[in-house]
Amino acid sequence: MPIRTNRGRTAVYRRLWGWPLRSPRHLMGTLVFLAILITALGIVLPKAIGKPQAKAAPPTSGTTTSVTTTQPGIAAPVPTSNLPTRLSTPLATPTPTAPNGDAIRVAKEWAAAWVNHPAGMTSEQWLAQLKPFTTEEYLPVMGTVDPANIPATKVTGEPVVGTSYPSSVQLTIPTDGPKLAITVVNTNAGWRVADYDQAS
């Protein structure tokens, strides 16, 4: 078997690979050229053969819509809401009305029970006489009041209506102590006191 020398191997490589291996400078130039070519192809080819993405259609109404794509075998998400994004009409403000007679009567009876706290009356007894004229939500608040601290013992005048709406009436009742600013609301059980304050 003939023995190949380094010179013979170099000659074989040059015949196989041609000019790039003639010198290290040619080899480096070839590698740089190949790197640039591959990068350019990676940028140009996807643009040349890729499909353009579909543009979303502009919304035609005040409702929110969404477009989703699904893969085969995966269920599409269910839209959660088709509500308008804005209020179409402004919120209506309540219209003032003449005060309801039942609302005024309930306020007077509540005030009479509020000032009725003779010595020896317990908080439970005082609260029991307020209960028929008070909303269920406001009763726990009234349960925190100590009747011994109430600085009034009788109602001294007629109610004075401040504002009156179909579902609520605000009025003031004088006592021998502070005036009572009372709010009465219309509930399923009828007119009931939902709030009060001691006015000067």
C-alpha positions as CSV (number, residue, x, y, z in Angstrom):
1,M,0.0,0.0,0.0
2,P,1.4,3.4,-1.0
3,I,2.1,5.9,1.9
4,R,0.5,9.3,1.4
5,T,2.4,12.3,2.6
6,N,1.0,15.5,3.9
7,R,1.6,17.1,0.6
8,G,-0.6,14.4,-1.1
9,R,-3.4,14.9,1.4
10,T,-3.4,18.6,0.8
11,A,-3.6,18.0,-2.9
12,V,-6.6,15.7,-2.4
13,Y,-8.4,18.3,-0.1
14,R,-7.8,21.0,-2.7
15,R,-9.3,18.8,-5.4
16,L,-12.4,18.1,-3.3
17,W,-13.1,21.6,-1.8
18,G,-11.6,23.8,-4.4
19,W,-10.5,27.4,-3.8
20,P,-11.8,27.9,-0.2
21,L,-9.0,25.9,1.3
22,R,-6.1,27.6,-0.6
23,S,-5.4,29.8,2.5
24,P,-6.8,30.6,5.9
25,R,-7.9,33.9,4.6
26,H,-10.0,32.3,1.8
27,L,-11.5,29.9,4.4
28,M,-12.6,32.8,6.7
29,G,-14.0,34.7,3.8
30,T,-16.0,31.7,2.7
31,L,-17.4,31.1,6.3
32,V,-18.4,34.8,6.6
33,F,-20.1,34.7,3.1
34,L,-22.0,31.5,4.1
35,A,-23.2,33.1,7.4
36,I,-24.5,36.2,5.6
37,L,-26.2,34.0,3.0
38,I,-28.0,31.8,5.6
39,T,-29.1,34.9,7.6
40,A,-30.5,36.6,4.5
41,L,-32.4,33.4,3.5
42,G,-33.8,33.1,7.0
43,I,-35.2,36.6,6.7
44,V,-36.4,36.6,3.1
45,L,-37.9,33.1,2.7
46,P,-40.6,33.3,5.4
47,K,-41.8,36.7,4.0
48,A,-41.8,35.3,0.4
49,I,-43.7,32.0,1.2
50,G,-45.6,33.0,4.4
51,K,-49.3,33.7,4.4
52,P,-50.4,37.2,5.3
53,Q,-52.3,37.4,8.6
54,A,-56.0,38.3,8.4
55,K,-56.9,41.7,9.6
56,A,-59.5,42.0,12.3
57,A,-62.7,43.7,11.1
58,P,-63.5,47.0,12.9
59,P,-66.5,46.7,15.4
60,T,-69.7,47.9,13.8
61,S,-71.7,48.5,17.0
62,G,-71.3,49.3,20.7
63,T,-70.9,45.7,21.7
64,T,-67.6,44.0,22.4
65,T,-66.6,41.0,20.2
66,S,-63.6,38.7,20.1
67,V,-62.1,36.5,17.4
68,T,-60.3,33.4,18.5
69,T,-58.6,30.6,16.6
70,T,-58.6,27.1,17.9
71,Q,-56.6,24.0,17.1
72,P,-58.3,20.8,16.0
73,G,-59.5,18.8,19.0
74,I,-59.6,21.9,21.3
75,A,-62.9,23.4,22.2
76,A,-63.4,27.1,21.5
77,P,-63.8,29.4,24.5
78,V,-67.3,30.6,25.2
79,P,-67.8,34.4,25.1
80,T,-68.5,35.7,28.6
81,S,-70.5,38.8,27.8
82,N,-72.0,40.7,24.9
83,L,-72.9,43.8,27.0
84,P,-72.5,47.4,25.7
85,T,-69.2,49.1,26.6
86,R,-71.0,52.4,27.5
87,L,-74.2,53.4,29.1
88,S,-76.6,54.2,26.2
89,T,-78.7,56.6,28.4
90,P,-77.8,58.6,31.5
91,L,-79.0,57.3,34.9
92,A,-82.4,58.7,35.7
93,T,-82.5,61.0,38.8
94,P,-85.5,60.5,41.1
95,T,-88.3,63.0,40.6
96,P,-89.5,64.9,43.8
97,T,-93.1,64.1,44.8
98,A,-95.5,65.2,47.4
99,P,-94.7,63.5,50.8
100,N,-96.5,60.2,51.4
101,G,-98.9,60.4,54.3
102,D,-97.9,56.9,55.6
103,A,-94.3,57.9,55.6
104,I,-95.0,60.9,57.8
105,R,-97.2,58.8,60.1
106,V,-94.4,56.2,60.5
107,A,-91.8,58.9,61.2
108,K,-94.0,60.4,64.0
109,E,-94.7,57.0,65.6
110,W,-91.0,56.2,65.5
111,A,-90.0,59.5,67.1
112,A,-92.6,59.0,69.8
113,A,-91.1,55.6,70.6
114,W,-87.5,57.0,70.5
115,V,-88.3,59.6,73.2
116,N,-90.2,57.1,75.4
117,H,-87.6,55.7,77.7
118,P,-88.8,56.0,81.4
119,A,-86.4,55.0,84.2
120,G,-86.1,51.3,84.5
121,M,-86.8,50.5,80.9
122,T,-84.3,48.1,79.4
123,S,-82.6,48.5,76.0
124,E,-84.5,45.4,74.8
125,Q,-87.9,47.0,75.7
126,W,-87.0,50.3,74.1
127,L,-85.8,48.5,70.9
128,A,-89.0,46.4,70.8
129,Q,-91.2,49.5,70.6
130,L,-89.0,50.9,67.7
131,K,-89.1,47.6,65.8
132,P,-92.5,48.0,64.0
133,F,-91.3,51.3,62.5
134,T,-87.7,50.4,61.7
135,T,-86.1,48.5,58.7
136,E,-84.6,45.1,59.5
137,E,-81.2,46.3,58.4
138,Y,-81.3,49.3,60.7
139,L,-82.4,47.5,63.9
140,P,-78.9,46.2,64.8
141,V,-77.7,49.9,64.6
142,M,-80.4,50.9,67.0
143,G,-79.5,48.1,69.3
144,T,-76.2,49.8,70.0
145,V,-78.0,52.9,71.5
146,D,-78.4,53.2,75.2
147,P,-81.8,54.8,75.9
148,A,-80.6,56.2,79.2
149,N,-78.3,58.6,77.1
150,I,-81.2,60.0,75.0
151,P,-81.5,63.7,75.9
152,A,-85.3,64.0,75.0
153,T,-88.5,62.8,76.6
154,K,-91.3,64.1,74.3
155,V,-92.0,65.2,70.8
156,T,-92.8,69.0,70.7
157,G,-94.0,69.7,67.2
158,E,-95.1,68.4,63.8
159,P,-92.7,66.9,61.2
160,V,-91.1,69.2,58.7
161,V,-90.5,67.5,55.3
162,G,-87.1,68.2,53.7
163,T,-87.1,66.1,50.5
164,S,-89.6,63.7,49.3
165,Y,-89.3,61.0,46.5
166,P,-91.5,58.1,45.5
167,S,-89.4,55.7,47.6
168,S,-88.0,57.9,50.4
169,V,-88.8,60.9,52.6
170,Q,-86.4,62.9,54.7
171,L,-88.0,65.0,57.5
172,T,-87.2,66.7,60.8
173,I,-89.2,66.3,64.0
174,P,-88.7,68.6,67.0
175,T,-88.4,67.2,70.6
176,D,-87.7,68.8,74.0
177,G,-84.1,67.8,73.3
178,P,-82.4,67.8,69.8
179,K,-84.4,67.7,66.6
180,L,-84.6,64.3,64.9
181,A,-83.5,64.2,61.2
182,I,-85.3,61.0,60.0
183,T,-85.1,59.1,56.7
184,V,-88.1,56.9,55.9
185,V,-88.0,54.4,53.0
186,N,-90.7,52.4,51.2
187,T,-90.1,48.7,51.7
188,N,-92.0,45.5,51.0
189,A,-93.4,45.7,54.5
190,G,-94.4,49.4,54.1
191,W,-92.7,52.6,55.1
192,R,-90.0,52.2,57.6
193,V,-87.2,54.3,59.2
194,A,-83.9,53.5,57.7
195,D,-81.7,56.2,59.3
196,Y,-81.8,59.1,61.8
197,D,-79.6,61.7,63.3
198,Q,-79.8,64.3,66.1
199,A,-80.0,67.7,64.4
200,S,-79.3,70.9,66.3
